[in-house]
Amino acid sequence: MKRHLHLWAALAALVLALPAVAAEAFTSGPGWLEFPAGKGAGAGKHVVLLAGDEEYRSEESMPMLARILSERHGFKCTVLFSHDDGVINPNSGASLGKPEALDTADALVLGLRFRKWNEAALAKFDAAVKRGVPIIATRTSTHAFAGIPKDSAFAAYNWNAKGGFGRNVLGETWISHWGNHKGEATRTAVEPGSEKSALLNGVGVIFADTDVYEAHPPADVKVLLRGLVLKGMNPEDPLSERSKKNADKQEQGVNTPAMAVAWTREVPNAAGTKNRILTTTMASASDLRDESLRRLLVNGVFWGLGLDVPAKADVTTVVEWKPSHYSFNLFHRGLKAEDFAGVLPPEEKAAPAAPKKK
C-alpha cells in the first residue's frame, strides 16, 4: 500500500511540475491571440507579432514564436492575424485583428506580405515605427505592403513606391527568387567579420527549404548570414553552379557571391533615436523547424530591445510543432486565433476546388 502511495505522490508532483495547458496560457479574440508575461529577461516588455502572408504560413509560425518568447523568456506577446470576422484568412490583406495592441508594442516581429490595412491600422503601425521600436522582419516582409491608395498618408509603404517600407526601413524590397522556387533550398554561411555577433549566439548552420531571395541591401547594413543555393531540397545537397542575371542585368554565379539572407540595420526615426532592425529572407513556417533559425529570431528580439542576448536561448517549441509546407491557398480553413495556440491539424494537401459557376 505504501508503495502505491509513493507512486501516486510522485505522479502528482510530476503533474504539478508540468506547464499549464494551452487553454490556460492565453487570451484571444477576433483575429488576435495573446500570451501573458512571465518570468525571465523579457518581463515587462510587450512583443507584437504580425501574421499576414498568403504563402509562407506566418499564421502558424508567429503563434509558435510568441509562445516561446512568452513561456521560455517572459515576454508578453500578442499575435495579430488577417481574418474574416474572426476566422483566420491569410488572403484577407486589408484586415488586421486588434491593431490597438500596436500602441503598447515594445518590439515588432513581422510575417507580412502585400498588406493594405485601413488608415487607422496603418497609423498605429507607423506610430510604432516612428517611436523607435525594434523590428524583426521575416521572408516576405521585404514587400509587406501593396495596394495602399495613392492618396493615403502611408502610400510610401507600398513595396513598389521606390522600394517602400522594405527598402527604406528593412533594407531591401522584393526583387526575385534567386534560387529556383520550390526546387533549390538554402544553407547558410556566416559573413566574415560577423562571427562574434551576439545575434549569432547559439546559431549554427541553418537549413531552409525556401529558396534564396535576390537581395542587395544598402551599405549601412551589417550582413550576418549569406544564403548558399543548393542543387536540390535536401540539407546535404551540393551547391548549385548555375549563373543568372542579377537586378543590374549582370551575369553572375548564384553563389559567387551568395546573397545576404540575414542582416541588421539601425534606422533613424522621428523620435530622434534609431530603430534596430533584423531582417531575414528566410523563415517560412517550414523553415522554422530549424532550431538555429528560431534562435536567430529570438536573439533578434533580445538584441533589438537592448537586452543581453543569451548564450544559447531556449527555443524549444512549447507544443508539438508540425508546420505546413509553404504554398498559396493551403492554409487551415475555418480556424480562429485560439486554434493556433495549440497543436495544429494535419496540413492541407490540396487547394480547395473553385466553386462551379451556376
C-alpha positions in Angstrom: 0.0 0.0 0.0 2.8 2.4 0.9 4.5 1.6 -2.4 1.3 2.7 -4.3 1.0 5.9 -2.2 4.6 6.8 -3.1 3.8 6.2 -6.7 0.7 8.4 -6.7 2.7 11.1 -4.8 5.4 11.0 -7.5 2.8 11.2 -10.3 1.1 14.2 -8.6 4.4 16.0 -8.2 5.1 15.4 -11.9 1.7 16.8 -13.0 2.2 19.9 -10.8 5.6 20.5 -12.4 4.2 20.4 -16.0 3.5 23.8 -17.7 -0.1 25.0 -17.8 -2.2 23.6 -20.6 -2.7 25.8 -23.6 -6.3 26.7 -22.7 -5.0 28.5 -19.6 -2.0 30.1 -21.1 -3.6 32.7 -23.5 -6.5 35.0 -24.2 -7.9 35.6 -27.6 -10.5 37.5 -29.7 -11.4 38.1 -33.3 -8.1 38.0 -35.2 -5.8 38.1 -32.1 -4.1 35.9 -29.6 -2.2 37.0 -26.5 0.2 35.1 -24.3 0.9 36.7 -20.9 4.1 38.0 -19.4 6.0 35.5 -17.3 9.3 35.2 -15.5 12.5 35.9 -17.5 14.6 38.6 -19.1 11.6 39.7 -21.2 9.3 40.5 -18.2 7.8 44.0 -18.7 8.3 44.0 -22.5 5.4 43.6 -25.0 6.2 42.0 -28.3 3.6 42.2 -31.1 3.9 39.6 -33.9 2.1 40.4 -37.2 0.9 37.4 -39.2 -0.3 38.2 -42.7 1.1 36.5 -45.7 -0.6 34.3 -48.3 2.1 31.7 -48.9 4.6 31.1 -46.1 2.2 30.3 -43.2 3.0 33.1 -40.8 -0.3 32.4 -39.2 1.3 29.2 -38.0 4.9 30.5 -37.2 4.0 33.7 -35.3 2.0 32.0 -32.6 4.7 29.4 -32.2 7.4 32.1 -31.7 5.1 34.0 -29.4 4.7 31.0 -27.1 8.5 30.6 -27.0 9.1 34.2 -26.2 6.3 34.2 -23.5 6.8 30.9 -21.8 10.5 30.5 -22.2 11.6 34.1 -21.8 8.9 36.1 -20.0 7.7 38.5 -22.8 4.1 39.4 -23.1 3.3 38.5 -26.7 0.3 39.5 -28.9 -0.2 37.9 -32.3 -2.3 39.9 -34.8 -3.8 38.0 -37.8 -5.5 38.7 -41.1 -9.1 37.4 -40.7 -12.7 37.5 -41.8 -15.0 38.1 -38.8 -12.6 36.2 -36.6 -11.9 33.3 -39.0 -8.2 33.4 -39.9 -7.7 34.1 -43.6 -4.2 35.0 -44.8 -5.7 36.1 -48.1 -7.7 38.9 -46.4 -5.0 41.5 -46.9 -7.0 44.5 -45.7 -7.7 43.1 -42.2 -5.7 43.2 -39.0 -7.0 41.9 -35.7 -6.8 44.2 -32.7 -4.5 46.9 -34.1 -4.6 48.8 -30.8 -2.1 46.3 -29.5 0.5 48.2 -31.6 0.0 51.2 -29.2 1.9 49.4 -26.4 4.4 47.4 -28.6 8.0 47.4 -27.4 9.1 45.3 -30.4 7.6 44.0 -33.6 8.0 40.7 -35.3 6.8 40.7 -38.9 5.5 37.9 -41.1 3.8 40.1 -43.8 3.2 40.2 -47.5 1.3 42.7 -49.6 -1.0 44.0 -46.8 -3.3 47.0 -47.4 -4.7 47.8 -44.0 -7.1 50.7 -43.4 -5.8 54.1 -42.3 -6.3 53.6 -38.6 -4.3 50.3 -38.5 -1.6 51.8 -40.7 -1.4 54.9 -38.4 -0.8 52.7 -35.4 1.9 50.7 -37.2 3.5 53.9 -38.4 3.5 55.4 -35.0 5.2 52.3 -33.5 7.9 52.6 -36.2 8.4 56.3 -35.6 8.8 55.9 -31.9 11.7 53.6 -32.4 10.5 50.1 -31.8 12.9 47.3 -32.9 11.7 45.3 -35.9 12.5 41.6 -36.6 11.3 41.0 -40.2 10.9 37.6 -41.9 10.8 36.5 -45.5 8.2 38.4 -47.5 8.1 41.3 -45.1 10.6 42.9 -47.5 7.4 43.5 -49.5 5.0 43.9 -46.6 2.6 46.4 -48.2 0.9 46.8 -51.5 -2.3 48.4 -52.8 -2.4 51.2 -50.2 -4.3 54.0 -52.0 -2.1 56.7 -53.6 -3.9 59.4 -51.6 -3.1 57.7 -48.3 -0.7 59.2 -45.9 1.1 55.8 -45.9 1.3 55.2 -49.7 5.1 55.3 -49.4 4.9 52.0 -47.6 3.9 50.2 -50.8 6.7 47.9 -52.0 6.7 49.4 -55.5 7.0 53.0 -54.2 10.7 53.3 -54.6 11.1 50.1 -52.5 8.6 51.2 -49.9 8.8 50.0 -46.3 11.0 47.1 -47.3 13.8 49.0 -49.0 13.7 52.2 -46.9 13.3 50.6 -43.4 14.3 47.0 -43.6 17.0 47.3 -46.2 15.5 45.6 -49.2 12.3 45.1 -51.2 11.1 42.3 -53.4 13.4 41.7 -56.4 13.3 38.0 -57.5 13.7 34.4 -56.5 17.4 33.9 -56.7 17.2 30.1 -56.2 14.7 28.1 -58.1 11.4 28.4 -56.1 10.5 25.0 -54.5 13.5 23.4 -56.3 16.6 24.8 -54.7 16.9 25.1 -50.9 19.2 27.3 -48.7 22.1 26.6 -46.5 23.7 29.5 -44.6 27.3 30.6 -44.2 28.4 33.3 -41.7 29.6 36.5 -43.2 33.3 37.1 -42.4 33.5 39.6 -39.6 30.1 38.6 -38.0 31.3 35.5 -36.3 31.3 37.1 -32.9 27.9 38.9 -33.2 25.7 38.3 -30.2 22.8 37.7 -32.7 24.6 34.5 -33.7 24.9 33.2 -30.2 24.0 29.5 -30.3 23.2 29.8 -34.1 24.7 27.0 -36.2 24.4 26.4 -39.9 20.7 26.9 -40.9 18.9 24.8 -43.5 15.8 26.4 -45.0 13.6 24.7 -47.5 12.7 28.0 -49.1 14.9 29.4 -51.8 17.3 32.4 -51.5 15.8 35.8 -52.5 17.8 38.2 -54.5 18.8 41.0 -52.2 21.2 43.9 -52.4 20.9 45.7 -49.1 22.5 49.2 -48.8 26.0 49.9 -47.4 24.7 50.8 -43.9 23.6 47.2 -43.1 25.7 44.6 -41.4 25.3 41.3 -43.1 25.2 38.3 -40.7 24.5 35.3 -43.0 24.7 34.5 -46.7 22.4 32.0 -48.3 24.0 29.3 -50.4 21.8 28.0 -53.2 21.7 24.2 -53.2 21.1 21.9 -56.2 18.1 20.3 -54.5 15.9 20.4 -51.5 18.0 18.4 -49.0 20.5 19.7 -46.4 23.3 17.6 -47.8 22.8 18.6 -51.4 25.8 20.2 -53.2 25.9 23.9 -54.1 24.2 25.0 -57.3 26.7 26.0 -60.1 24.1 27.9 -62.1 24.6 31.5 -63.3 21.9 34.1 -63.9 21.4 37.8 -64.4 21.0 40.0 -61.3 18.9 43.1 -61.0 21.6 45.1 -62.8 21.5 42.7 -65.7 24.9 41.4 -64.9 25.6 37.7 -65.2 26.9 36.0 -62.0 27.0 32.6 -60.3 24.2 32.2 -57.8 26.8 31.6 -55.1 29.6 33.9 -56.3 28.9 35.9 -54.2 26.0 34.4 -52.3 23.1 36.7 -51.5 22.6 38.1 -48.0 19.8 36.3 -46.1 20.1 37.9 -42.7 21.3 41.4 -41.8 21.0 44.2 -39.2 20.4 47.9 -39.7 19.9 50.9 -37.4 17.5 53.4 -38.9 17.0 57.0 -37.6 13.4 57.8 -36.7 11.1 60.7 -36.0 11.7 60.4 -32.2 15.4 61.2 -32.7 16.5 57.6 -31.9 17.2 54.6 -34.1 15.1 51.5 -34.8 17.2 48.4 -34.5 16.3 46.1 -37.5 17.0 42.4 -38.0 15.8 41.2 -41.4 16.0 37.7 -42.8 14.6 36.5 -46.1 14.2 33.0 -44.6 11.6 31.9 -42.0 8.6 30.3 -43.6 6.8 28.1 -41.1 8.6 25.1 -42.5 12.0 26.8 -42.3 11.4 27.3 -38.6 11.7 23.6 -38.0 15.4 24.6 -37.8 16.3 25.3 -34.2 19.1 27.8 -35.2 16.7 29.9 -37.3 14.2 30.1 -34.4 17.1 31.1 -32.1 18.2 33.8 -34.6 14.8 35.4 -34.4 14.6 35.1 -30.6 18.1 36.6 -30.3 16.8 39.4 -32.5 14.1 40.4 -30.0 16.7 40.5 -27.2 19.2 42.5 -29.3 16.5 44.9 -30.6 15.4 45.7 -27.1 18.9 46.2 -25.8 18.8 43.1 -23.6 21.7 40.7 -23.1 21.4 38.0 -25.7 21.5 34.6 -24.1 24.5 32.4 -24.9 22.1 29.8 -26.2 18.4 30.8 -25.9 15.9 28.1 -25.2 13.8 27.9 -28.4 12.2 24.5 -27.7 8.6 24.7 -29.0 6.0 24.7 -26.3 3.6 22.4 -28.1 4.3 19.8 -30.9 5.4 21.7 -33.9 4.3 20.3 -37.3 4.2 23.3 -39.7 2.6 23.3 -43.1 4.7 23.5 -46.2 4.6 26.8 -48.0 2.1 27.3 -50.8 -0.7 29.6 -51.8 -4.2 28.7 -50.5 -3.1 25.7 -48.5 -3.9 27.3 -45.2 -6.1 25.8 -42.4 -9.6 26.9 -43.1 -12.3 27.7 -40.6 -9.9 28.2 -37.6 -9.9 31.1 -35.2 -7.0 32.7 -33.4 -7.3 30.5 -30.4 -6.8 27.3 -32.5 -3.3 28.4 -33.3 -2.2 28.3 -29.7 -2.0 24.5 -29.6 -1.2 21.6 -31.8 -2.4 22.3 -35.4 -4.4 19.9 -37.5 -2.6 18.0 -40.3 -1.6 20.3 -43.1 -3.8 20.8 -46.1 -2.7 18.7 -49.1 -4.6 20.2 -51.9 -6.2 23.6 -52.5 -10.0 23.6 -52.3 -11.7 23.3 -55.7 -13.1 26.5 -57.1 -16.9 26.7 -56.8 -18.7 25.7 -60.0 -20.4 28.5 -61.9 -24.1 28.3 -62.0 
